[in-house]
Amino acid sequence: MLIRILAINVRKDFRMVMGSPLAFLNMTALNPLYRLILPSYLLAGAFLTHGQALGLERITGSEKYQGFLFIGAFLNILMVGTITGTSIMMSVERGSGSLEQAWTTPSSRAAAAAPVAVSALAISSIGAVSCLLLGVVAFDVRLAWTAVYALPAVLIGVAGMVGISYLVMAVLLLMRQARALLDGAGFFLGLLSGNLFPVTVLPAPLRLASDILPGTYAIDLLRHFALGSRPLMDIRWEYPLLIVCSAGLLVLGVLAFTRAERHIAMTGELGQF
């Protein structure tokens, strides 16, 4: 029953965003391409030595900078798309008047908010896959077949991103107009996860913050299996850390959302949201 409800809501949201396909394509794939990937790609090309990224190979064990960048962009689009997409979906639901109706029923508020999180993640997944395919076709990205071994890591990281969605919804309930803050937060979380560079070059305080983000381990494991790069640690430890971080973020997100919803309900703001 829950899966059917989620599928219906995702289909509804897809119809909504596909009403403007060019805007959808720009938001999910083209914007990250020309704002993040191309500048990094061209800058990396300027520092090649006889066509090889020797510095990257020394740090990560792989000189395949094209794949390094596009894999980071793949998961970065998922992360940032989930944050901004959740904000957009909630704004649309609020504007149509369906948000208040759904959240004033006796059902669980966290369950009522789940379709928003799943829709944002599903829509951003299209942009992420499209961007990665573009890298394979136009930017000489070559991924090993062993990349399939990283699929569990990506799925576990996705669970953590659902937690991020709940955190975003909690912020939106409390702050209302928090779009600029959330855009900056998505960009910063992507950087801390090492989307465009090895996290080992981060300053020590930022590296500590990076170590608790599931995206850091999901990106690292995908690069390891797809490019043959050195993992941050033994993968027998990295997978459990990824699970703990994703589960912790999911629990934290649901708790934050529940407390935020309870607060605005007690203050009478839910019906005015």
C-alpha positions in Angstrom: 0.0 0.0 0.0 2.8 2.4 0.9 4.7 1.7 -2.3 1.5 2.3 -4.3 1.0 5.7 -2.6 4.6 6.7 -3.2 4.4 5.6 -6.8 1.2 7.7 -7.4 2.8 10.8 -5.8 6.0 10.4 -7.8 4.0 10.1 -11.0 2.1 13.2 -10.1 5.2 15.2 -9.4 6.9 13.9 -12.6 3.9 15.2 -14.6 4.2 18.5 -12.9 7.9 19.1 -13.6 7.8 17.7 -17.1 5.3 20.5 -18.0 8.5 22.5 -18.6 11.0 19.9 -19.9 13.8 22.5 -20.7 13.6 24.0 -17.2 13.7 20.4 -15.8 16.7 19.5 -17.9 18.5 22.7 -16.9 17.8 22.2 -13.2 18.8 18.6 -13.0 21.7 18.1 -15.4 22.8 21.2 -17.4 23.2 23.6 -14.4 25.6 21.3 -12.6 27.4 20.7 -15.9 28.3 24.3 -16.7 28.5 25.6 -13.2 30.6 22.8 -11.6 31.9 20.1 -13.9 33.1 22.1 -16.9 35.2 24.6 -14.9 36.8 21.8 -12.9 37.3 19.7 -16.0 39.0 22.5 -17.9 41.1 23.5 -14.9 42.3 19.9 -14.4 43.2 19.7 -18.1 45.4 22.7 -17.7 47.6 20.8 -15.1 48.0 17.5 -17.0 51.5 16.3 -17.5 51.8 14.5 -20.9 48.1 13.8 -20.7 48.2 12.3 -17.3 46.8 13.7 -14.0 49.9 12.7 -12.0 48.9 14.7 -8.9 45.6 13.0 -8.7 47.2 9.6 -9.2 49.6 10.3 -6.4 46.8 11.3 -4.0 44.1 8.8 -5.0 45.8 6.0 -6.9 43.9 6.8 -10.2 44.7 9.4 -12.9 41.3 9.1 -14.5 40.2 12.7 -13.7 37.3 12.6 -16.1 35.6 9.7 -14.2 36.7 11.2 -10.9 34.8 14.4 -11.6 31.7 12.9 -13.2 31.3 10.3 -10.4 31.4 13.1 -7.9 29.0 15.1 -9.9 26.6 12.1 -10.1 26.2 11.9 -6.4 26.4 15.6 -5.9 23.4 16.1 -8.2 21.5 13.5 -6.1 22.4 15.4 -2.9 21.8 18.9 -4.1 18.7 17.9 -6.1 17.2 16.2 -3.1 17.6 19.4 -1.0 16.4 21.9 -3.6 13.8 19.4 -5.0 12.3 18.9 -1.5 12.0 22.7 -1.2 10.3 23.0 -4.6 7.9 20.2 -4.0 6.8 21.6 -0.6 6.3 25.0 -2.2 4.1 23.6 -4.9 2.1 21.5 -2.4 1.7 24.6 -0.3 0.6 26.7 -3.2 -1.9 24.2 -4.4 -3.4 23.9 -0.8 -2.8 20.2 -0.6 -0.1 20.4 2.0 -2.4 21.6 4.8 -5.0 19.0 4.0 -2.5 16.1 4.0 -0.9 17.2 7.3 -4.1 17.9 9.2 -5.3 14.4 8.9 -4.9 11.9 11.7 -2.2 10.0 9.8 1.5 10.2 10.7 3.1 13.5 9.6 6.4 11.8 8.8 4.6 9.3 6.5 2.6 12.1 4.8 5.9 13.8 4.1 7.6 10.7 2.7 6.3 11.2 -0.9 7.9 14.6 -1.0 11.3 13.2 -0.1 10.9 10.3 -2.5 9.8 12.5 -5.4 12.7 14.9 -5.0 15.1 12.0 -4.9 13.6 10.3 -8.0 13.6 13.5 -10.0 17.2 14.3 -9.2 18.2 10.7 -10.1 17.2 11.4 -13.7 19.5 14.4 -13.8 22.3 12.5 -12.1 22.2 9.5 -14.5 21.8 11.9 -17.5 24.9 13.8 -16.5 26.9 10.6 -16.0 25.9 9.3 -19.4 26.9 12.6 -21.0 30.3 12.1 -19.4 30.6 8.7 -21.0 29.5 9.9 -24.4 31.2 13.3 -24.7 34.0 13.5 -22.1 35.8 10.1 -22.4 34.6 8.9 -19.0 35.4 5.2 -18.7 34.0 3.2 -15.9 35.0 -0.4 -15.0 32.2 -3.0 -14.9 33.1 -3.5 -11.2 31.2 -0.3 -10.6 28.1 -2.5 -10.0 29.7 -3.5 -6.7 29.2 0.0 -5.5 25.4 -0.1 -6.1 24.7 -1.1 -2.4 26.8 2.0 -1.3 24.8 4.3 -3.6 21.5 2.9 -2.3 22.6 3.2 1.3 23.7 6.8 0.6 20.2 7.4 -0.9 18.7 6.5 2.5 20.9 9.2 4.1 19.7 11.7 1.4 16.1 10.9 2.5 17.2 12.0 5.9 18.5 15.2 4.4 15.1 15.7 2.8 13.4 15.5 6.2 15.9 18.0 7.7 15.1 20.3 4.8 11.4 20.0 5.4 12.0 20.7 9.1 13.9 23.9 8.2 11.1 25.0 5.8 8.4 24.5 8.4 10.3 26.7 10.9 11.8 29.3 8.6 9.3 29.4 5.7 11.5 31.3 3.2 14.7 29.3 3.5 15.5 28.7 -0.2 18.7 30.7 -0.3 20.0 29.0 2.9 19.2 25.5 1.5 20.9 26.2 -1.8 24.1 27.1 0.0 23.8 24.1 2.3 23.5 21.7 -0.7 26.6 23.2 -2.3 28.5 23.0 0.9 27.5 19.4 1.7 28.7 18.4 -1.8 32.1 20.0 -1.2 32.5 18.3 2.1 31.7 15.0 0.5 34.5 15.4 -2.0 32.4 15.8 -5.1 35.2 17.5 -7.1 38.4 16.8 -5.2 39.8 14.2 -2.8 38.6 14.8 0.7 42.1 14.1 2.0 43.1 17.6 1.0 40.4 19.2 3.3 41.7 21.1 6.4 41.4 19.0 9.5 38.2 20.6 11.0 36.4 20.2 7.7 37.7 16.7 7.3 36.0 15.8 10.6 32.7 17.1 9.3 33.3 15.2 6.1 33.8 11.9 8.0 30.2 11.9 9.3 28.5 12.5 5.9 27.3 9.3 4.1 28.0 11.0 0.7 31.7 11.0 1.5 31.8 7.2 1.7 29.3 6.6 -1.2 31.4 8.7 -3.6 34.6 7.1 -2.4 33.3 3.6 -2.8 31.9 4.3 -6.2 35.2 5.8 -7.4 37.1 2.8 -5.9 35.0 0.2 -7.8 34.5 2.2 -11.0 38.0 3.8 -11.4 40.3 1.6 -9.2 41.2 4.5 -6.9 42.4 3.9 -3.3 39.6 3.9 -0.8 39.8 6.2 2.2 40.0 3.0 4.4 39.5 -0.7 4.2 36.1 -1.2 2.5 35.3 -3.7 5.2 35.1 -0.7 7.5 33.9 1.8 5.1 30.6 0.0 4.4 29.6 -0.2 8.1 30.5 3.5 8.5 28.3 4.4 5.5 25.4 2.4 7.0 25.8 4.1 10.5 26.1 7.6 9.0 23.1 7.1 6.7 20.9 5.5 9.4 21.9 8.3 11.8 21.1 11.0 9.3 17.7 9.4 8.5 16.8 9.1 12.2 17.9 12.7 12.8 16.0 14.0 9.9 12.7 12.3 10.9 13.1 13.4 14.5 13.8 17.0 13.4 10.8 17.0 11.1 8.5 15.6 13.8 9.6 18.2 16.3 9.2 21.0 13.8 5.8 19.9 12.8 4.7 19.5 16.4 6.0 23.0 17.2 4.0 24.7 14.4 0.9 22.6 15.3 1.1 23.7 18.9 1.6 27.4 18.0 -1.3 27.3 15.5 1.0 27.9 12.5 0.3 24.7 10.7 -3.1 25.9 9.4 -1.5 29.2 8.3 1.5 27.6 6.6 
